[in-house]
Amino acid sequence: MRNQLTKNDVEKIKEEIEYRKLVVRKEALEAVKEARAHGDLSENFEYHAAKKDKNRNESRIRYLERMLKTSEIVSDESKDDEVGLFNTVELYFEEDDETEKFKVVTSVRGNSLKGLISTESPLGKAIMGKKTGDRVEIKVSDSYSYYVLIKSIENTHDDGSDQIRKY
């Protein structure tokens, strides 16, 4: 599955890669060098912790670079009256008799606990392009689905506050 990124996502990822290569990498190497100077490496906790931090940083850099290489660039533009990327949508869940607000985001920003639903999620896929007042079936699996009613669509834009997922 290819991650969908906007131009802003790509810029954020490039900035993080650059920061990790120029700042974090240098600090991590210095920490390893300093811990190594403390003597016996087999029982040196600081050395092992510093190596772990250095390796975690290198892993994150590789992860982000791979994401850029394999991603698909998508537009964040949509019609004013349709659900689109970065819009905040108020949904009425018929089964639960509850109303909730969600912001539709790219897959690398999705976090349902913070009200951010990915365009790749069953809910995100189903409501994309729909309009206020539409009743939409959300297919979770072959044996289960539920309905939501789109109560309102607020045209919001990417303000840069939604973080890129860690892993």
Stockholm file with secondary structure:
# STOCKHOLM 1.0

chainA/1-167         MRNQLTKNDVEKIKEEIEYRKLVVRKEALEAVKEARAHGDLSENFEYHAAKKDKNRNESRIRYLERMLKTSEIVSDESKDDEVGLFNTVELYFEEDDETEKFKVVTSVRGNSLKGLISTESPLGKAIMGKKTGDRVEIKVSDSYSYYVLIKSIENTHDDGSDQIRKY
#=GR chainA/1-167 SS CCCEECHHHHHHHHHHHHHIIIIIHHHHHHHHHHHHTTSCGGGCHHHHHHHHHHHHHHHHHHHHHHHHHHCEECCCCCCTTBCCTTCEEEEEETTTTEEEEEEEECTTTCBGGGTEEETTSHHHHHHTTCBTTCEEEEECSSSCEEEEEEEEEECCCCCSCSCCCCC
#=GC SS_cons         CCCEECHHHHHHHHHHHHHIIIIIHHHHHHHHHHHHTTSCGGGCHHHHHHHHHHHHHHHHHHHHHHHHHHCEECCCCCCTTBCCTTCEEEEEETTTTEEEEEEEECTTTCBGGGTEEETTSHHHHHHTTCBTTCEEEEECSSSCEEEEEEEEEECCCCCSCSCCCCC
//
